Amino acid sequence: MRLEDMTVALRPRQPWEAVDLGCAMVRRDFGRLMALWACTVFPLWVGICLLMRDMPVWIPLVVWWLKPLYDRVPLFFLSRAAFGVRPGFVETWKAWPRLWLTNFLPALLWRRLSFIRSFALPAQMLEGLRGAAVKRRIKTLAMDGGGSGFSMSYAFSKIELLCWLGLMWGTYGLLPESATPDWQGMIQSFDYENTIPDAFLWWGAACHMIIVTLIEPFYVGAGFALYLNCRTRIEGWDVELAFRRMASRLTAAASLLLISFTFLSMPVQAAPGDKAAQTIEKVLEHPDFEIHKVKTKEWVPEFEAEEEDEKKPHLEIIGVIGEVLFWGILIGLVTWLVVYLVKNRHVFISRGISKKAVEAPKVIMGMNITRESLPDDIVAAARAAWAVGDAKEALSLLYRGSLSWLVTRRRVPISDSDTEEDCLTHVIAAGEKTEAAYFKHLTGAWVQVAYAVLPVSNTEMNTLCDQWPFIEKGGAA
């Protein structure tokens, strides 16, 4: 089939615009599609119902699983209708067995749960590919339209489910009492097999078949339109078709020019001359020789010099008013901001250092943190203890010195009953990031040595000594 015979406009579309195009193609031939569906799908459903008459609860699942087979007849019709050829009943009936047997097992097994089923179906059925070639082709197309095919399949699955439940809900009142389940007894006994009548299951299966009949052709049409749109974008079908039409027009125009030149080169005679002139006029009347003229109108205002002079003062007044309003608004905003900051100054005052005099604890967690109990140079004493292998004493000096400084100088509200975690929480709340970060590091090392009895590395100890932030003079806290 040729691109020139396409009955739809080939151009790159947005994904949901292509889906709408596919649904429009189905609506255009909905009657014929339903007739073909009834001739090919309904007999299969009758066979399924006869084979599973003792297990009606499984009929909707089987009908749903065999969907890839149903889709092939609508696709066969739509693919030919897109090129202006609508296959009849006899032609479709003859092609029906071949359509269902092509890629039968892959469609019902490992490709059944594919979310781009209707988008990939044209590549499997219309391009004549087999095996690995089909897989490569679908992968290539999915790079451009796979996401749209996934979203479209997800949307149609939700639509089908909602329509099925809606149809059952809407027709539930028409069921006889003997066909309705005993919902209360079913909930109490959890005996679904004996409390749900077979008539109810048959009715649910029938509603499902009706919804699949009404919605599945649109799903196939939407996937086929996405496939056409993908190939148009990747392979430039619209550009190719435009060039072909241009070449056809140019060929016709060249033929007409050749005929015109032949007539003009003939000897001029009285009677034939009139014929030649008439022929030339007919040739020039062809749409290819039509001269397209575009007329545009442009409005050009006419102002007299006196009117312009009269309007200038008004424009100046407007400019002055605008400037006054601008500065007035700006001054008002600044004034409001200043008043707001003054009224809410308590929000912006740092609470890192408590202004209230508090009595500093002397012992925390059994450790004496008074200044008298600590050496003058805490860092040097800690290094000396570390050098002789007393890691706990070294870290204890650093930890006690930190607590002493934070309690007496920074006024951090640490009480004698606080644990290491409570002390760390108070230090972080005080607001000094450098001290809080160091104290957090020191607390981790101290807990590791004092409680977990795990050693710390020389590098970590040197880092704690080098980054000691509580220094006044000579490295003493």
C-alpha positions in Angstrom: 0.0 0.0 0.0 1.2 3.5 -0.8 1.4 6.5 1.4 -0.5 8.5 -1.2 -3.6 6.5 -0.4 -3.7 7.3 3.3 -7.1 8.6 4.4 -5.7 10.3 7.6 -3.5 13.3 7.6 0.1 12.3 8.3 1.9 14.7 10.6 3.7 14.4 14.0 1.1 14.6 16.8 1.2 14.7 20.5 0.6 11.3 22.1 -2.9 11.9 23.3 -3.8 13.6 20.0 -2.8 10.4 18.3 -4.9 8.4 20.7 -7.9 10.6 19.8 -7.2 10.0 16.1 -7.3 6.2 16.7 -10.6 6.5 18.5 -12.0 8.6 15.7 -10.9 5.9 13.2 -12.9 3.3 15.2 -15.9 5.6 15.5 -15.9 6.1 11.7 -16.3 2.3 11.0 -17.8 1.2 14.4 -20.7 -0.7 12.8 -18.5 -2.8 10.5 -16.0 -3.5 13.3 -18.9 -4.7 15.5 -20.1 -7.0 12.8 -16.6 -8.5 12.3 -16.2 -8.8 16.0 -19.5 -10.7 16.3 -18.5 -13.1 13.6 -15.0 -13.9 15.0 -15.1 -13.3 18.7 -18.6 -14.3 19.8 -18.2 -17.9 18.5 -15.1 -18.2 20.6 -16.9 -16.9 23.7 -19.8 -19.4 23.2 -17.2 -22.2 23.1 -15.6 -20.9 26.3 -18.9 -20.7 28.1 -19.8 -24.3 27.0 -16.5 -25.7 28.2 -16.6 -23.8 31.5 -20.3 -24.1 32.3 -19.4 -25.7 35.6 -16.9 -23.0 36.5 -18.5 -19.6 35.6 -16.3 -17.7 38.1 -13.3 -18.3 35.8 -14.9 -17.2 32.6 -14.0 -13.4 32.9 -10.4 -14.3 33.5 -10.2 -16.5 30.4 -12.0 -13.9 28.3 -9.5 -11.3 29.5 -6.5 -13.5 28.9 -7.4 -14.1 25.2 -7.7 -10.4 24.4 -4.6 -10.5 22.1 -6.5 -12.8 19.8 -9.5 -10.5 19.6 -7.4 -7.4 18.7 -6.2 -8.8 15.4 -9.4 -8.6 13.4 -10.0 -4.9 14.3 -6.4 -4.1 13.5 -6.7 -5.9 10.2 -9.6 -3.8 9.2 -8.2 -0.5 10.5 -4.8 -0.9 8.9 -6.5 -1.3 5.5 -9.2 1.3 6.1 -6.4 3.8 6.8 -5.3 3.3 3.2 -8.8 3.6 1.7 -9.5 -0.1 1.4 -12.2 -1.5 3.7 -12.1 -5.3 3.7 -15.5 -7.0 3.4 -16.9 -9.9 5.4 -15.6 -12.6 3.1 -12.1 -11.3 2.9 -11.9 -10.9 6.7 -13.3 -14.4 7.2 -10.6 -15.9 5.0 -7.9 -14.0 6.8 -9.2 -14.8 10.3 -7.4 -18.1 10.9 -4.1 -16.7 9.7 -4.4 -13.6 11.8 -5.0 -15.7 15.0 -2.3 -18.2 14.3 0.4 -15.7 13.7 2.6 -15.3 16.8 -0.1 -17.2 18.7 2.1 -18.5 21.6 4.1 -15.4 22.3 1.0 -13.3 22.3 -0.7 -15.5 25.0 2.4 -16.3 27.0 5.4 -14.1 27.5 4.0 -11.0 25.7 0.5 -11.2 27.3 1.2 -8.9 30.2 3.0 -6.3 28.1 1.7 -2.8 28.8 2.4 -1.7 25.2 0.4 -4.5 23.7 -1.8 -2.6 21.3 1.2 -0.3 20.4 3.4 -3.2 19.5 0.7 -5.3 17.8 1.0 -3.5 14.4 4.8 -4.2 14.3 4.1 -7.9 15.0 1.1 -8.3 12.5 1.7 -5.8 9.7 5.4 -5.7 9.1 5.9 -9.4 8.5 8.8 -9.8 10.9 9.5 -12.9 13.0 11.5 -13.9 16.0 14.4 -11.6 17.1 13.6 -9.1 14.3 10.2 -8.4 15.9 11.8 -7.8 19.3 14.4 -5.4 17.8 11.6 -3.5 15.9 9.4 -3.2 19.0 12.4 -1.9 21.0 13.2 0.7 18.4 9.6 1.9 18.3 9.3 1.9 22.1 12.2 4.3 22.4 9.9 7.0 20.9 6.4 5.9 21.8 6.7 3.2 24.5 5.9 5.6 27.4 2.7 6.8 25.6 1.7 3.2 24.9 2.2 2.3 28.6 0.1 5.3 29.8 -2.6 4.6 27.2 -2.8 0.9 28.3 -3.0 1.9 31.9 -5.8 4.4 31.2 -7.9 1.9 29.1 -7.5 -0.8 31.8 -8.9 1.6 34.4 -11.7 2.6 32.1 -12.7 -1.0 31.4 -12.7 -1.9 35.1 -14.8 1.1 36.0 -17.3 0.5 33.2 -17.6 -3.2 34.2 -18.3 -2.3 37.8 -20.6 0.5 36.7 -22.6 -1.8 34.4 -23.0 -4.4 37.2 -24.0 -1.8 39.7 -26.5 -0.2 37.3 -28.2 -3.5 36.4 -28.0 -5.2 39.8 -31.6 -4.1 40.6 -32.9 -6.0 37.6 -31.7 -9.4 38.9 -34.2 -11.7 40.4 -33.9 -12.4 44.1 -32.7 -15.9 43.5 -29.7 -14.6 41.6 -28.5 -12.1 44.2 -25.9 -13.2 46.8 -26.5 -13.2 50.5 -24.0 -10.6 51.2 -24.4 -10.6 55.0 -24.1 -14.4 55.2 -21.1 -14.4 52.9 -19.3 -11.8 55.1 -20.1 -13.7 58.3 -19.2 -17.2 57.0 -16.6 -16.4 54.4 -18.1 -19.2 52.3 -18.0 -17.5 48.9 -18.6 -20.7 46.9 -21.9 -21.6 48.4 -23.3 -18.1 49.0 -22.8 -16.7 45.5 -25.3 -18.1 43.0 -24.1 -19.3 39.6 -26.6 -16.9 38.0 -24.8 -14.0 39.5 -21.5 -15.2 38.2 -22.9 -15.7 34.7 -24.4 -12.2 34.8 -21.0 -10.8 35.8 -19.3 -12.6 33.0 -21.9 -11.3 30.5 -21.3 -7.7 31.7 -17.6 -8.2 31.3 -18.0 -9.4 27.7 -20.2 -6.5 26.8 -17.7 -4.0 28.2 -14.8 -5.7 26.4 -16.8 -5.6 23.1 -17.4 -1.9 23.5 -14.0 -0.8 24.6 -11.4 -3.1 23.2 -11.7 -1.9 19.5 -11.0 1.6 20.7 -7.9 0.3 22.6 -6.7 -1.3 19.3 -7.4 1.9 17.3 -5.5 4.0 19.8 -2.5 1.7 19.7 -2.5 1.7 15.9 -2.7 5.5 15.8 0.3 5.7 18.2 2.2 3.3 15.9 1.5 5.4 12.9 2.5 8.6 14.8 5.7 6.9 15.9 6.7 5.9 12.4 5.8 9.3 11.1 8.1 10.9 13.6 11.0 8.4 13.2 10.8 7.7 9.4 9.4 11.1 8.3 6.4 9.8 6.5 4.9 13.2 6.3 8.0 14.7 4.6 8.2 11.7 2.2 4.5 12.1 1.3 5.0 15.9 0.8 7.9 15.2 -1.6 5.9 12.6 -3.5 3.0 15.0 -4.0 5.4 17.8 -5.0 7.1 15.5 -7.5 3.7 14.6 -9.0 2.7 18.2 -9.4 6.1 19.1 -10.9 5.8 16.2 -13.4 2.4 17.4 -14.5 3.6 21.0 -14.8 6.7 19.9 -16.8 4.4 18.0 -19.2 2.2 21.1 -19.7 5.2 23.3 -20.2 6.6 20.8 -22.8 3.2 20.9 -24.6 3.2 24.7 -24.5 6.7 24.9 -25.9 5.8 22.6 -28.7 2.8 24.7 -29.7 4.8 27.9 -29.5 7.6 26.6 -31.7 5.2 25.7 -34.5 5.0 28.0 -37.5 2.5 30.8 -36.9 -0.6 30.5 -39.0 -3.8 32.3 -38.8 -6.2 29.6 -37.7 -3.8 27.4 -35.8 -2.5 30.5 -34.0 -5.9 30.9 -32.3 -5.8 27.3 -31.3 -2.3 27.7 -29.8 -3.4 30.7 -27.8 -6.4 28.9 -26.5 -4.2 26.0 -25.5 -1.8 28.3 -23.7 -4.6 30.0 -21.8 -6.0 26.6 -20.7 -2.5 25.6 -19.5 -2.1 28.8 -17.6 -5.5 28.3 -16.0 -4.1 25.2 -14.2 -3.8 25.6 -10.4 -0.1 25.0 -10.6 0.3 28.2 -12.6 -1.9 30.2 -10.3 -0.3 33.3 -8.9 -1.2 33.8 -5.2 -1.4 37.3 -4.0 -1.7 38.3 -0.4 -3.2 41.6 0.5 -2.5 43.2 3.9 -3.9 46.3 5.5 -1.8 48.4 7.8 -3.2 51.1 9.9 -1.1 54.3 9.9 -2.3 56.9 12.4 -2.4 60.5 11.2 -1.5 63.0 13.8 -1.2 66.7 13.2 1.6 68.5 14.9 -0.7 70.7 16.9 -2.5 67.7 18.3 0.8 66.1 19.4 1.8 69.3 21.1 -1.5 69.3 23.0 -1.1 65.8 24.2 2.5 66.1 25.5 1.5 67.9 28.7 -1.0 65.2 29.5 1.6 62.5 29.1 4.0 64.5 31.4 1.3 64.7 34.1 0.7 61.0 33.9 4.4 60.3 34.3 4.7 62.6 37.3 1.6 60.8 38.9 3.2 57.4 38.3 6.5 58.4 39.8 4.8 59.8 42.9 2.8 56.6 43.3 5.9 54.5 42.9 7.9 56.3 45.6 4.9 56.5 47.9 4.4 52.7 47.7 8.1 52.1 48.2 8.2 54.4 51.3 5.1 52.7 52.7 6.6 49.2 52.3 9.9 50.2 54.0 8.0 51.8 56.9 5.8 48.8 57.3 8.9 46.5 57.3 10.7 48.7 60.0 7.6 48.7 62.2 7.2 44.9 61.8 10.8 44.2 62.7 10.6 46.4 65.8 7.4 44.8 67.0 8.8 41.3 66.4 12.4 41.9 67.4 12.1 39.2 70.0 11.8 36.6 67.3 15.2 37.6 65.8 17.2 37.8 69.1 19.6 34.8 69.4 18.9 32.7 72.4 22.2 30.9 72.2 23.5 32.4 75.4 21.2 32.5 78.3 20.9 36.0 79.8 19.6 34.6 83.1 22.2 33.7 85.7 22.0 30.0 86.4 23.9 28.0 89.0 26.4 25.9 87.1 26.5 22.2 88.2 29.8 21.0 89.5 29.3 17.3 88.9 27.7 15.8 85.8 27.3 12.0 85.4 29.8 11.6 88.3 32.5 13.7 86.6 33.8 16.8 88.3 33.7 19.7 85.8 34.9 22.5 88.1 37.8 24.6 86.8 39.9 23.7 89.8 39.7 19.9 89.0 41.1 20.5 85.5 44.6 21.2 84.4 45.6 24.6 83.0 46.3 23.2 79.5 43.6 20.6 78.9 44.7 19.7 75.4 48.3 19.2 76.4 47.2 17.0 79.4 45.0 15.0 77.0 47.8 14.4 74.6 50.1 13.3 77.4 47.5 10.8 78.7 47.0 9.5 75.1 50.8 9.1 74.7 51.0 6.8 77.7 48.1 4.7 76.4 45.3 6.0 78.7 42.7 6.7 76.0 39.8 7.0 78.5 41.6 9.6 80.7 42.5 11.6 77.6 39.0 11.7 76.3 37.6 12.3 79.8 39.8 15.4 80.1 38.5 16.8 76.7 34.9 15.9 77.6 35.0 17.4 81.1 36.8 20.5 79.8 34.2 21.0 77.2 31.3 20.7 79.7 33.1 23.1 82.1 33.4 25.7 79.3 29.9 25.3 78.0 28.3 25.5 81.5 30.3 28.3 82.9 31.0 30.5 79.9 28.2 29.7 77.4 25.6 29.3 80.1 24.2 26.1 78.4 21.4 24.9 80.7 22.9 21.5 81.6 21.9 19.9 84.9 23.7 17.4 87.0 21.1 14.7 86.1 21.6 14.9 82.3 23.1 12.1 80.2 25.5 12.4 77.3 22.6 12.6 74.9 20.8 15.3 77.0 24.0 17.4 77.1 24.4 17.1 73.4 20.8 18.2 72.8 21.3 21.3 75.0 24.6 22.2 73.2 22.9 21.9 69.8 20.0 24.1 71.0 22.4 26.8 72.2 23.0 27.7 68.6 26.8 27.8 68.2 27.4 25.5 65.2 31.2 25.1 65.6 31.0 24.2 69.2 28.0 21.9 68.7 29.7 20.1 65.8 32.9 19.5 67.9 30.9 18.4 70.9 28.9 15.9 68.9 32.2 14.4 67.5 33.7 14.4 71.0 30.6 12.8 72.6 30.6 10.0 70.0 34.3 9.2 70.8 33.8 9.4 74.5 30.8 7.0 74.5 32.7 4.6 72.2 35.6 4.4 74.7 33.8 4.7 78.0 30.8 2.4 77.4 31.4 0.3 74.3 35.1 -0.1 75.2 36.1 0.3 71.6 39.3 2.2 70.8 39.6 5.3 68.7 42.2 5.9 66.1 45.3 8.2 66.5 43.9 10.3 63.6 40.6 10.9 65.4 42.3 11.8 68.7 44.7 14.2 67.0 41.7 15.8 65.2 39.9 16.3 68.5 42.9 17.9 70.0 43.7 20.1 67.0 40.1 21.3 66.6 39.6 22.1 70.3 37.4 25.3 70.2 37.4 26.2 73.9 40.8 28.0 73.9 41.6 31.3 75.6 45.3 31.4 76.2 48.0 28.8 75.9 45.5 26.2 74.9 43.8 26.2 78.4 40.1 26.2 78.7 
